[in-house]
Amino acid sequence: MSNVKSVERDLSPEKTEAILRGAMQEFLEHGYAGARIDKIVAAAGVSKATVYRRFADKETLFTALIQRMAVRVNFFQQQDFPSSQEEPVVFLKRHATKMLNCVAQNPQDVALFRIVIGESGRFPELGRAFLQNVEKPNLDFITQYFATHPKLQLADPEVAARTFIGTLIHFVITRNLLHGGDIMSIEEDRLIDGLLSLIIHPNQSVRL
């Protein structure tokens, strides 16, 4: 599978939305393995030929939904692009908060993530599509920030970025995917502040 498929070329916005809306409904109801193209076609109100002409198979459809998720993530990153004059702790706390809010405000993204985790054992292409389109761009973004900000002198920016992103993803998994917010409860601000204190120089305050 190519890293990013051009899955919507030559497709009108209306038909794109109808097909992807039908696909989302089918995947959420039946998972990846149980989803059927015939039901997606019926939900979209288009012909099977129209779907297959633009979307080769279920994998392509699922990848398109993941790419939609990536657009939302990348949009808040672009809106939150840091200034070199801004204190790292200010940007990183804002970025982490927006990342967690983005998840909380998009329950369908959480449901897709659950499908990816649950079915990537049988269908590894799902996990790879998620990593390539959502996870890796975010990791690259934070790694680049850690490596280039003049006030940060981190021994290994990539490890620091993986620590930052990984802690937030673990929080999302326990709270949103595994419904364990009460079992492993922690306030978002406390988690983010503590995380930053581990990454940023210990003499630098993380309180805003």
DRENVEX-202817 format. One record per residue: residue number from 1; z, y, x of N, C-alpha, C in turn; residue in three letters. Coordinates in nm, 4 decimals. Layout:
{NUM,{Z,Y,X},{Z,Y,X},{Z,Y,X},'ALA'}
...
This chain:
{1,{0.0000,-0.1193,0.0840},{0.0000,0.0000,0.0000},{0.0000,0.1238,0.0871},'MET'}
{2,{-0.0846,0.2204,0.0564},{-0.0855,0.3446,0.1327},{0.0416,0.4210,0.1046},'SER'}
{3,{0.0756,0.5136,0.1953},{0.2013,0.5862,0.1823},{0.2082,0.6661,0.0534},'ASN'}
{4,{0.1007,0.7391,0.0238},{0.0965,0.8181,-0.0985},{-0.0389,0.7960,-0.1633},'VAL'}
{5,{-0.0382,0.7400,-0.2840},{-0.1631,0.7151,-0.3537},{-0.1997,0.8355,-0.4399},'LYS'}
{6,{-0.3267,0.8681,-0.4455},{-0.3723,0.9731,-0.5353},{-0.3932,0.9093,-0.6711},'SER'}
{7,{-0.2872,0.9041,-0.7503},{-0.2884,0.8235,-0.8710},{-0.3333,0.9010,-0.9949},'VAL'}
{8,{-0.3530,1.0322,-0.9838},{-0.3844,1.1090,-1.1032},{-0.5178,1.1815,-1.0943},'GLU'}
{9,{-0.6019,1.1453,-0.9986},{-0.7296,1.2146,-0.9841},{-0.8185,1.1887,-1.1061},'ARG'}
{10,{-0.8935,1.2910,-1.1423},{-0.9883,1.2822,-1.2534},{-0.9225,1.2479,-1.3863},'ASP'}
{11,{-0.7969,1.2781,-1.4007},{-0.7256,1.2490,-1.5247},{-0.6735,1.3800,-1.5813},'LEU'}
{12,{-0.7012,1.4030,-1.7107},{-0.6546,1.5271,-1.7711},{-0.5025,1.5299,-1.7736},'SER'}
{13,{-0.4438,1.6483,-1.7684},{-0.2970,1.6580,-1.7723},{-0.2374,1.5908,-1.8951},'PRO'}
{14,{-0.3047,1.6028,-2.0088},{-0.2523,1.5432,-2.1320},{-0.2484,1.3910,-2.1233},'GLU'}
{15,{-0.3575,1.3325,-2.0732},{-0.3607,1.1866,-2.0619},{-0.2655,1.1373,-1.9535},'LYS'}
{16,{-0.2556,1.2152,-1.8455},{-0.1603,1.1785,-1.7407},{-0.0200,1.1706,-1.7976},'THR'}
{17,{0.0198,1.2741,-1.8715},{0.1534,1.2770,-1.9283},{0.1745,1.1633,-2.0268},'GLU'}
{18,{0.0738,1.1375,-2.1096},{0.0868,1.0315,-2.2096},{0.1037,0.8952,-2.1432},'ALA'}
{19,{0.0237,0.8677,-2.0418},{0.0320,0.7383,-1.9740},{0.1635,0.7238,-1.8996},'ILE'}
{20,{0.2036,0.8268,-1.8257},{0.3278,0.8174,-1.7491},{0.4503,0.8164,-1.8403},'LEU'}
{21,{0.4418,0.8843,-1.9520},{0.5517,0.8787,-2.0487},{0.5640,0.7374,-2.1067},'ARG'}
{22,{0.4495,0.6776,-2.1381},{0.4507,0.5400,-2.1871},{0.5002,0.4428,-2.0813},'GLY'}
{23,{0.4596,0.4661,-1.9567},{0.5042,0.3798,-1.8472},{0.6542,0.3920,-1.8264},'ALA'}
{24,{0.7060,0.5144,-1.8297},{0.8498,0.5357,-1.8130},{0.9272,0.4609,-1.9211},'MET'}
{25,{0.8825,0.4733,-2.0443},{0.9488,0.4055,-2.1559},{0.9490,0.2545,-2.1350},'GLN'}
{26,{0.8365,0.1994,-2.0951},{0.8253,0.0549,-2.0770},{0.9097,0.0060,-1.9599},'GLU'}
{27,{0.9078,0.0774,-1.8479},{0.9867,0.0360,-1.7319},{1.1370,0.0439,-1.7612},'PHE'}
{28,{1.1785,0.1488,-1.8305},{1.3206,0.1632,-1.8592},{1.3695,0.0579,-1.9583},'LEU'}
{29,{1.2826,0.0168,-2.0495},{1.3229,-0.0822,-2.1490},{1.3189,-0.2250,-2.0945},'GLU'}
{30,{1.2220,-0.2534,-2.0076},{1.1988,-0.3926,-1.9677},{1.2046,-0.4158,-1.8172},'HIS'}
{31,{1.2332,-0.3105,-1.7386},{1.2325,-0.3273,-1.5946},{1.0911,-0.3391,-1.5406},'GLY'}
{32,{1.0809,-0.3561,-1.4108},{0.9484,-0.3643,-1.3493},{0.8817,-0.4981,-1.3792},'TYR'}
{33,{0.9548,-0.6064,-1.3598},{0.8957,-0.7389,-1.3793},{0.8545,-0.7605,-1.5246},'ALA'}
{34,{0.9352,-0.7102,-1.6177},{0.9084,-0.7350,-1.7586},{0.8120,-0.6374,-1.8231},'GLY'}
{35,{0.7766,-0.5307,-1.7533},{0.6864,-0.4297,-1.8118},{0.5464,-0.4874,-1.8300},'ALA'}
{36,{0.4803,-0.4470,-1.9374},{0.3455,-0.4950,-1.9696},{0.2508,-0.3768,-1.9865},'ARG'}
{37,{0.1358,-0.3888,-1.9237},{0.0357,-0.2826,-1.9350},{-0.0058,-0.2605,-2.0792},'ILE'}
{38,{-0.0182,-0.3676,-2.1583},{-0.0590,-0.3536,-2.2985},{0.0365,-0.2624,-2.3746},'ASP'}
{39,{0.1663,-0.2745,-2.3469},{0.2637,-0.1908,-2.4169},{0.2574,-0.0467,-2.3680},'LYS'}
{40,{0.2281,-0.0285,-2.2400},{0.2114,0.1070,-2.1878},{0.0906,0.1737,-2.2525},'ILE'}
{41,{-0.0174,0.0972,-2.2663},{-0.1390,0.1479,-2.3309},{-0.1086,0.1893,-2.4746},'VAL'}
{42,{-0.0364,0.1049,-2.5469},{-0.0043,0.1354,-2.6866},{0.0831,0.2593,-2.6973},'ALA'}
{43,{0.1824,0.2693,-2.6107},{0.2719,0.3851,-2.6153},{0.1991,0.5134,-2.5793},'ALA'}
{44,{0.1016,0.5046,-2.4884},{0.0279,0.6235,-2.4439},{-0.0789,0.6660,-2.5428},'ALA'}
{45,{-0.1239,0.5737,-2.6272},{-0.2289,0.6058,-2.7228},{-0.3653,0.6249,-2.6586},'GLY'}
{46,{-0.3902,0.5530,-2.5501},{-0.5205,0.5589,-2.4827},{-0.5736,0.4168,-2.4706},'VAL'}
{47,{-0.6963,0.4053,-2.4224},{-0.7542,0.2724,-2.4059},{-0.7056,0.2090,-2.2759},'SER'}
{48,{-0.7098,0.0771,-2.2714},{-0.6727,0.0057,-2.1495},{-0.7680,0.0429,-2.0365},'LYS'}
{49,{-0.8942,0.0626,-2.0704},{-0.9917,0.1005,-1.9686},{-0.9556,0.2341,-1.9045},'ALA'}
{50,{-0.9048,0.3281,-1.9853},{-0.8643,0.4587,-1.9316},{-0.7500,0.4428,-1.8321},'THR'}
{51,{-0.6515,0.3603,-1.8678},{-0.5386,0.3384,-1.7772},{-0.5859,0.2752,-1.6480},'VAL'}
{52,{-0.6651,0.1683,-1.6586},{-0.7068,0.0954,-1.5390},{-0.8058,0.1743,-1.4536},'TYR'}
{53,{-0.8772,0.2657,-1.5147},{-0.9704,0.3460,-1.4364},{-0.8960,0.4400,-1.3425},'ARG'}
{54,{-0.7775,0.4829,-1.3818},{-0.7004,0.5771,-1.2992},{-0.5818,0.5110,-1.2280},'ARG'}
{55,{-0.5213,0.4112,-1.2922},{-0.4043,0.3444,-1.2353},{-0.4365,0.1965,-1.2206},'PHE'}
{56,{-0.4476,0.1502,-1.0990},{-0.4994,0.0162,-1.0739},{-0.4087,-0.0942,-1.1277},'ALA'}
{57,{-0.2761,-0.0698,-1.1266},{-0.1833,-0.1767,-1.1641},{-0.0448,-0.1168,-1.1900},'ASP'}
{58,{0.0513,-0.2044,-1.2174},{0.1879,-0.1584,-1.2441},{0.2475,-0.0866,-1.1229},'LYS'}
{59,{0.2163,-0.1363,-1.0052},{0.2705,-0.0730,-0.8848},{0.2268,0.0714,-0.8740},'GLU'}
{60,{0.0995,0.0962,-0.9026},{0.0478,0.2327,-0.8966},{0.1156,0.3218,-0.9995},'THR'}
{61,{0.1377,0.2694,-1.1180},{0.2068,0.3457,-1.2221},{0.3504,0.3764,-1.1812},'LEU'}
{62,{0.4194,0.2768,-1.1296},{0.5579,0.2980,-1.0895},{0.5648,0.3971,-0.9738},'PHE'}
{63,{0.4711,0.3850,-0.8803},{0.4659,0.4790,-0.7682},{0.4439,0.6213,-0.8177},'THR'}
{64,{0.3616,0.6371,-0.9205},{0.3380,0.7704,-0.9762},{0.4662,0.8297,-1.0323},'ALA'}
{65,{0.5486,0.7476,-1.0955},{0.6761,0.7963,-1.1482},{0.7709,0.8336,-1.0353},'LEU'}
{66,{0.7704,0.7566,-0.9287},{0.8518,0.7904,-0.8122},{0.8042,0.9210,-0.7503},'ILE'}
{67,{0.6739,0.9404,-0.7458},{0.6200,1.0651,-0.6916},{0.6607,1.1839,-0.7778},'GLN'}
{68,{0.6699,1.1640,-0.9088},{0.7193,1.2704,-0.9957},{0.8646,1.3047,-0.9605},'ARG'}
{69,{0.9440,1.2022,-0.9349},{1.0812,1.2242,-0.8916},{1.0830,1.3034,-0.7615},'MET'}
{70,{0.9947,1.2670,-0.6688},{0.9886,1.3348,-0.5393},{0.9523,1.4817,-0.5556},'ALA'}
{71,{0.8669,1.5138,-0.6517},{0.8298,1.6534,-0.6765},{0.9528,1.7347,-0.7136},'VAL'}
{72,{1.0395,1.6782,-0.7976},{1.1616,1.7501,-0.8365},{1.2522,1.7717,-0.7162},'ARG'}
{73,{1.2682,1.6681,-0.6337},{1.3520,1.6799,-0.5149},{1.2935,1.7811,-0.4178},'VAL'}
{74,{1.1632,1.7710,-0.3932},{1.0989,1.8619,-0.2986},{1.0996,2.0052,-0.3490},'ASN'}
{75,{1.0952,2.0229,-0.4818},{1.0963,2.1577,-0.5373},{1.2281,2.2270,-0.5064},'PHE'}
{76,{1.3405,2.1579,-0.5283},{1.4675,2.2251,-0.5007},{1.4837,2.2475,-0.3513},'PHE'}
{77,{1.4247,2.1620,-0.2674},{1.4292,2.1854,-0.1238},{1.3521,2.3122,-0.0875},'GLN'}
{78,{1.2346,2.3286,-0.1470},{1.1535,2.4470,-0.1174},{1.2226,2.5742,-0.1643},'GLN'}
{79,{1.2885,2.5657,-0.2806},{1.3602,2.6816,-0.3327},{1.4832,2.7145,-0.2484},'GLN'}
{80,{1.5326,2.6133,-0.1770},{1.6571,2.6267,-0.1012},{1.6302,2.6336,0.0489},'ASP'}
{81,{1.5088,2.6725,0.0856},{1.4737,2.6682,0.2281},{1.5652,2.7626,0.3063},'PHE'}
{82,{1.6262,2.7112,0.4147},{1.7312,2.7875,0.4831},{1.6769,2.8992,0.5714},'PRO'}
{83,{1.7608,2.9999,0.5906},{1.7331,3.1059,0.6870},{1.8098,3.0760,0.8148},'SER'}
{84,{1.7495,3.1066,0.9280},{1.8171,3.0821,1.0552},{1.9399,3.1722,1.0705},'SER'}
{85,{1.9474,3.2779,0.9892},{2.0615,3.3682,0.9954},{2.1791,3.3190,0.9115},'GLN'}
{86,{2.1532,3.2238,0.8231},{2.2575,3.1749,0.7341},{2.3463,3.0746,0.8077},'GLU'}
{87,{2.4761,3.0825,0.7820},{2.5680,2.9880,0.8436},{2.5336,2.8454,0.7989},'GLU'}
{88,{2.5279,2.7503,0.8917},{2.4916,2.6122,0.8546},{2.5774,2.5560,0.7428},'PRO'}
{89,{2.7077,2.5810,0.7470},{2.7943,2.5234,0.6457},{2.7616,2.5756,0.5068},'VAL'}
{90,{2.7175,2.7015,0.4984},{2.6832,2.7601,0.3678},{2.5600,2.6911,0.3118},'VAL'}
{91,{2.4568,2.6791,0.3944},{2.3347,2.6132,0.3490},{2.3593,2.4671,0.3145},'PHE'}
{92,{2.4286,2.3936,0.4024},{2.4457,2.2501,0.3830},{2.5287,2.2197,0.2583},'LEU'}
{93,{2.6318,2.3010,0.2338},{2.7106,2.2786,0.1128},{2.6267,2.3068,-0.0112},'LYS'}
{94,{2.5485,2.4141,-0.0086},{2.4626,2.4452,-0.1229},{2.3592,2.3351,-0.1443},'ARG'}
{95,{2.3002,2.2883,-0.0334},{2.1975,2.1850,-0.0425},{2.2558,2.0561,-0.0996},'HIS'}
{96,{2.3730,2.0152,-0.0520},{2.4362,1.8929,-0.1012},{2.4689,1.9045,-0.2494},'ALA'}
{97,{2.5197,2.0208,-0.2892},{2.5537,2.0415,-0.4298},{2.4299,2.0348,-0.5173},'THR'}
{98,{2.3209,2.0964,-0.4723},{2.1967,2.0928,-0.5501},{2.1398,1.9515,-0.5573},'LYS'}
{99,{2.1529,1.8773,-0.4493},{2.1055,1.7394,-0.4480},{2.1792,1.6561,-0.5524},'MET'}
{100,{2.3123,1.6688,-0.5570},{2.3905,1.5936,-0.6545},{2.3638,1.6424,-0.7969},'LEU'}
{101,{2.3454,1.7726,-0.8135},{2.3140,1.8266,-0.9459},{2.1776,1.7788,-0.9944},'ASN'}
{102,{2.0816,1.7686,-0.9017},{1.9473,1.7221,-0.9363},{1.9538,1.5818,-0.9946},'CYS'}
{103,{2.0382,1.4975,-0.9354},{2.0566,1.3614,-0.9865},{2.1234,1.3640,-1.1235},'VAL'}
{104,{2.2298,1.4426,-1.1354},{2.3056,1.4466,-1.2604},{2.2221,1.4987,-1.3766},'ALA'}
{105,{2.1279,1.5873,-1.3483},{2.0476,1.6498,-1.4531},{1.9236,1.5693,-1.4906},'GLN'}
{106,{1.8976,1.4603,-1.4195},{1.7779,1.3801,-1.4459},{1.8156,1.2325,-1.4595},'ASN'}
{107,{1.8712,1.1942,-1.5752},{1.9149,1.0559,-1.5934},{1.8020,0.9536,-1.5796},'PRO'}
{108,{1.6780,0.9932,-1.6098},{1.5676,0.8986,-1.5923},{1.5446,0.8667,-1.4454},'GLN'}
{109,{1.5696,0.9637,-1.3575},{1.5587,0.9371,-1.2146},{1.6615,0.8330,-1.1715},'ASP'}
{110,{1.7827,0.8444,-1.2261},{1.8869,0.7467,-1.1956},{1.8440,0.6083,-1.2436},'VAL'}
{111,{1.7844,0.6024,-1.3636},{1.7392,0.4746,-1.4177},{1.6285,0.4137,-1.3310},'ALA'}
{112,{1.5365,0.4973,-1.2832},{1.4317,0.4471,-1.1936},{1.4914,0.3963,-1.0637},'LEU'}
{113,{1.5874,0.4705,-1.0098},{1.6542,0.4292,-0.8867},{1.7213,0.2934,-0.9066},'PHE'}
{114,{1.7809,0.2730,-1.0240},{1.8462,0.1454,-1.0535},{1.7434,0.0320,-1.0546},'ARG'}
{115,{1.6259,0.0579,-1.1100},{1.5200,-0.0436,-1.1109},{1.4760,-0.0748,-0.9685},'ILE'}
{116,{1.4599,0.0298,-0.8875},{1.4181,0.0098,-0.7480},{1.5170,-0.0811,-0.6756},'VAL'}
{117,{1.6457,-0.0510,-0.6888},{1.7476,-0.1308,-0.6214},{1.7528,-0.2729,-0.6778},'ILE'}
{118,{1.7448,-0.2845,-0.8096},{1.7594,-0.4146,-0.8731},{1.6413,-0.5084,-0.8510},'GLY'}
{119,{1.5207,-0.4527,-0.8358},{1.4022,-0.5379,-0.8317},{1.3274,-0.5357,-0.6995},'GLU'}
{120,{1.3758,-0.4592,-0.6024},{1.3029,-0.4532,-0.4746},{1.3162,-0.5820,-0.3938},'SER'}
{121,{1.4130,-0.6693,-0.4305},{1.4192,-0.7990,-0.3652},{1.2953,-0.8814,-0.3935},'GLY'}
{122,{1.2508,-0.8787,-0.5185},{1.1283,-0.9504,-0.5578},{1.0039,-0.8678,-0.5333},'ARG'}
{123,{1.0193,-0.7354,-0.5416},{0.9040,-0.6463,-0.5274},{0.9362,-0.5409,-0.4215},'PHE'}
{124,{0.9274,-0.5771,-0.2938},{0.9666,-0.4837,-0.1864},{0.8852,-0.3554,-0.1853},'PRO'}
{125,{0.7663,-0.3582,-0.2459},{0.6850,-0.2370,-0.2488},{0.7533,-0.1251,-0.3262},'GLU'}
{126,{0.8423,-0.1590,-0.4202},{0.9145,-0.0558,-0.4952},{1.0086,0.0199,-0.4031},'LEU'}
{127,{1.0842,-0.0549,-0.3235},{1.1754,0.0090,-0.2290},{1.1016,0.0931,-0.1274},'GLY'}
{128,{0.9899,0.0429,-0.0786},{0.9126,0.1169,0.0211},{0.8543,0.2448,-0.0384},'ARG'}
{129,{0.8106,0.2383,-0.1625},{0.7565,0.3580,-0.2276},{0.8650,0.4636,-0.2448},'ALA'}
{130,{0.9849,0.4198,-0.2818},{1.0955,0.5143,-0.2971},{1.1310,0.5779,-0.1633},'PHE'}
{131,{1.1426,0.4970,-0.0596},{1.1777,0.5498,0.0722},{1.0726,0.6483,0.1216},'LEU'}
{132,{0.9454,0.6110,0.1054},{0.8370,0.6932,0.1586},{0.8250,0.8270,0.0862},'GLN'}
{133,{0.8441,0.8256,-0.0449},{0.8190,0.9460,-0.1246},{0.9418,1.0327,-0.1481},'ASN'}
{134,{1.0606,0.9727,-0.1526},{1.1819,1.0473,-0.1863},{1.2766,1.0571,-0.0675},'VAL'}
{135,{1.3139,0.9420,-0.0146},{1.4202,0.9390,0.0856},{1.3774,0.9970,0.2205},'GLU'}
{136,{1.2623,0.9520,0.2725},{1.2215,0.9947,0.4060},{1.1948,1.1449,0.4145},'LYS'}
{137,{1.1258,1.2068,0.3181},{1.1064,1.3522,0.3268},{1.2385,1.4290,0.3314},'PRO'}
{138,{1.3376,1.3843,0.2550},{1.4673,1.4502,0.2553},{1.5368,1.4317,0.3899},'ASN'}
{139,{1.5299,1.3101,0.4436},{1.5890,1.2836,0.5742},{1.5199,1.3664,0.6824},'LEU'}
{140,{1.3883,1.3729,0.6790},{1.3139,1.4506,0.7788},{1.3502,1.5984,0.7705},'ASP'}
{141,{1.3664,1.6475,0.6480},{1.3998,1.7883,0.6258},{1.5347,1.8226,0.6897},'PHE'}
{142,{1.6359,1.7400,0.6637},{1.7689,1.7667,0.7181},{1.7719,1.7422,0.8687},'ILE'}
{143,{1.7024,1.6406,0.9156},{1.6972,1.6148,1.0604},{1.6378,1.7339,1.1337},'THR'}
{144,{1.5283,1.7883,1.0795},{1.4648,1.9041,1.1412},{1.5590,2.0237,1.1418},'GLN'}
{145,{1.6327,2.0409,1.0336},{1.7284,2.1513,1.0259},{1.8351,2.1365,1.1329},'TYR'}
{146,{1.8932,2.0171,1.1435},{1.9977,1.9932,1.2437},{1.9447,2.0118,1.3858},'PHE'}
{147,{1.8196,1.9759,1.4068},{1.7629,1.9806,1.5430},{1.7257,2.1217,1.5860},'ALA'}
{148,{1.6968,2.2098,1.4902},{1.6405,2.3396,1.5270},{1.7318,2.4589,1.5012},'THR'}
{149,{1.8384,2.4408,1.4231},{1.9224,2.5571,1.3950},{1.9923,2.6021,1.5237},'HIS'}
{150,{1.9828,2.7304,1.5569},{2.0370,2.7778,1.6850},{2.1890,2.7649,1.6977},'PRO'}
{151,{2.2598,2.7564,1.5859},{2.4056,2.7470,1.5931},{2.4565,2.6028,1.5967},'LYS'}
{152,{2.3660,2.5079,1.5879},{2.4061,2.3673,1.5897},{2.3633,2.3028,1.7206},'LEU'}
{153,{2.4557,2.2354,1.7828},{2.4267,2.1632,1.9069},{2.4726,2.0185,1.8877},'GLN'}
{154,{2.3994,1.9444,1.8058},{2.4380,1.8082,1.7731},{2.3766,1.7108,1.8721},'LEU'}
{155,{2.4565,1.6127,1.9124},{2.4086,1.5157,2.0118},{2.2911,1.4354,1.9585},'ALA'}
{156,{2.2938,1.4004,1.8312},{2.1853,1.3212,1.7720},{2.1595,1.3716,1.6310},'ASP'}
{157,{2.0665,1.4652,1.6134},{2.0413,1.5234,1.4811},{2.0025,1.4211,1.3750},'PRO'}
{158,{1.9286,1.3181,1.4141},{1.8870,1.2197,1.3138},{2.0062,1.1405,1.2614},'GLU'}
{159,{2.0960,1.0995,1.3508},{2.2156,1.0279,1.3066},{2.3007,1.1171,1.2167},'VAL'}
{160,{2.3134,1.2431,1.2533},{2.3888,1.3371,1.1699},{2.3249,1.3504,1.0319},'ALA'}
{161,{2.1914,1.3569,1.0281},{2.1207,1.3687,0.9007},{2.1385,1.2431,0.8158},'ALA'}
{162,{2.1326,1.1266,0.8810},{2.1527,1.0019,0.8075},{2.2958,0.9940,0.7525},'ARG'}
{163,{2.3914,1.0432,0.8286},{2.5294,1.0465,0.7811},{2.5428,1.1375,0.6598},'THR'}
{164,{2.4811,1.2545,0.6677},{2.4855,1.3529,0.5589},{2.4207,1.2968,0.4326},'PHE'}
{165,{2.2961,1.2507,0.4437},{2.2230,1.1996,0.3277},{2.2874,1.0710,0.2755},'ILE'}
{166,{2.3239,0.9818,0.3688},{2.3787,0.8530,0.3280},{2.5084,0.8659,0.2509},'GLY'}
{167,{2.5939,0.9588,0.2905},{2.7198,0.9794,0.2181},{2.6934,1.0261,0.0756},'THR'}
{168,{2.5972,1.1157,0.0595},{2.5654,1.1663,-0.0740},{2.5029,1.0572,-0.1607},'LEU'}
{169,{2.4167,0.9751,-0.1010},{2.3553,0.8663,-0.1773},{2.4604,0.7639,-0.2185},'ILE'}
{170,{2.5545,0.7334,-0.1297},{2.6616,0.6407,-0.1652},{2.7425,0.6955,-0.2828},'HIS'}
{171,{2.7664,0.8261,-0.2832},{2.8376,0.8886,-0.3944},{2.7594,0.8711,-0.5241},'PHE'}
{172,{2.6275,0.8923,-0.5186},{2.5421,0.8760,-0.6364},{2.5441,0.7309,-0.6848},'VAL'}
{173,{2.5362,0.6359,-0.5919},{2.5345,0.4947,-0.6300},{2.6644,0.4562,-0.7004},'ILE'}
{174,{2.7780,0.4938,-0.6423},{2.9055,0.4544,-0.7031},{2.9301,0.5264,-0.8346},'THR'}
{175,{2.8932,0.6534,-0.8431},{2.9215,0.7304,-0.9646},{2.8184,0.7072,-1.0736},'ARG'}
{176,{2.6891,0.7139,-1.0393},{2.5835,0.7145,-1.1396},{2.5228,0.5767,-1.1664},'ASN'}
{177,{2.5067,0.4955,-1.0624},{2.4424,0.3661,-1.0815},{2.5416,0.2568,-1.1184},'LEU'}
{178,{2.6575,0.2572,-1.0536},{2.7555,0.1508,-1.0756},{2.8668,0.1922,-1.1714},'LEU'}
{179,{2.8581,0.3137,-1.2257},{2.9546,0.3622,-1.3252},{3.0984,0.3523,-1.2731},'HIS'}
{180,{3.1156,0.3825,-1.1439},{3.2461,0.3673,-1.0832},{3.3133,0.4966,-1.0453},'GLY'}
{181,{3.2772,0.6046,-1.1139},{3.3374,0.7332,-1.0812},{3.4878,0.7345,-1.0959},'GLY'}
{182,{3.5416,0.6546,-1.1912},{3.6859,0.6496,-1.2097},{3.7521,0.5553,-1.1098},'ASP'}
{183,{3.6786,0.4561,-1.0605},{3.7347,0.3584,-0.9675},{3.7433,0.4172,-0.8263},'ILE'}
{184,{3.6359,0.4881,-0.7865},{3.6316,0.5488,-0.6528},{3.6177,0.6993,-0.6674},'MET'}
{185,{3.7063,0.7579,-0.7427},{3.6934,0.8976,-0.7758},{3.7238,0.9896,-0.6573},'SER'}
{186,{3.6420,1.0943,-0.6461},{3.6634,1.1996,-0.5477},{3.5895,1.3233,-0.5965},'ILE'}
{187,{3.6487,1.4394,-0.5792},{3.5831,1.5630,-0.6216},{3.4646,1.5920,-0.5300},'GLU'}
{188,{3.3582,1.6426,-0.5892},{3.2376,1.6720,-0.5108},{3.2673,1.7678,-0.3959},'GLU'}
{189,{3.3409,1.8750,-0.4249},{3.3701,1.9743,-0.3209},{3.4490,1.9123,-0.2056},'ASP'}
{190,{3.5459,1.8283,-0.2388},{3.6238,1.7641,-0.1335},{3.5361,1.6738,-0.0483},'ARG'}
{191,{3.4484,1.5973,-0.1123},{3.3583,1.5086,-0.0393},{3.2678,1.5877,0.0539},'LEU'}
{192,{3.2058,1.6937,0.0005},{3.1101,1.7709,0.0800},{3.1806,1.8439,0.1939},'ILE'}
{193,{3.2947,1.9062,0.1650},{3.3685,1.9770,0.2697},{3.4125,1.8811,0.3805},'ASP'}
{194,{3.4642,1.7659,0.3409},{3.5062,1.6683,0.4406},{3.3910,1.6156,0.5221},'GLY'}
{195,{3.2779,1.5939,0.4563},{3.1584,1.5470,0.5262},{3.1129,1.6488,0.6301},'LEU'}
{196,{3.1105,1.7748,0.5914},{3.0664,1.8788,0.6843},{3.1625,1.8936,0.8010},'LEU'}
{197,{3.2900,1.8715,0.7760},{3.3865,1.8821,0.8853},{3.3646,1.7727,0.9894},'SER'}
{198,{3.3058,1.6610,0.9476},{3.2759,1.5529,1.0413},{3.1490,1.5787,1.1218},'LEU'}
{199,{3.0581,1.6562,1.0627},{2.9280,1.6779,1.1271},{2.9258,1.8057,1.2091},'ILE'}
{200,{2.9733,1.9143,1.1484},{2.9734,2.0423,1.2170},{3.0867,2.0448,1.3188},'ILE'}
{201,{3.0742,2.1291,1.4164},{3.1779,2.1416,1.5200},{3.3147,2.1555,1.4544},'HIS'}
{202,{3.4150,2.0782,1.4972},{3.5448,2.0785,1.4292},{3.6145,2.2132,1.4257},'PRO'}
{203,{3.5773,2.3047,1.5128},{3.6398,2.4364,1.5124},{3.5775,2.5298,1.4082},'ASN'}
{204,{3.4679,2.4809,1.3450},{3.3995,2.5650,1.2462},{3.4518,2.5302,1.1075},'GLN'}
{205,{3.5025,2.6295,1.0360},{3.5566,2.6064,0.9031},{3.4467,2.5681,0.8066},'SER'}
{206,{3.4789,2.4794,0.7127},{3.3820,2.4425,0.6095},{3.4170,2.5039,0.4752},'VAL'}
{207,{3.5212,2.5831,0.4684},{3.5567,2.6456,0.3421},{3.4760,2.7725,0.3208},'ARG'}
{208,{3.4251,2.7874,0.1972},{3.3453,2.9063,0.1645},{3.4374,3.0186,0.1188},'LEU'}
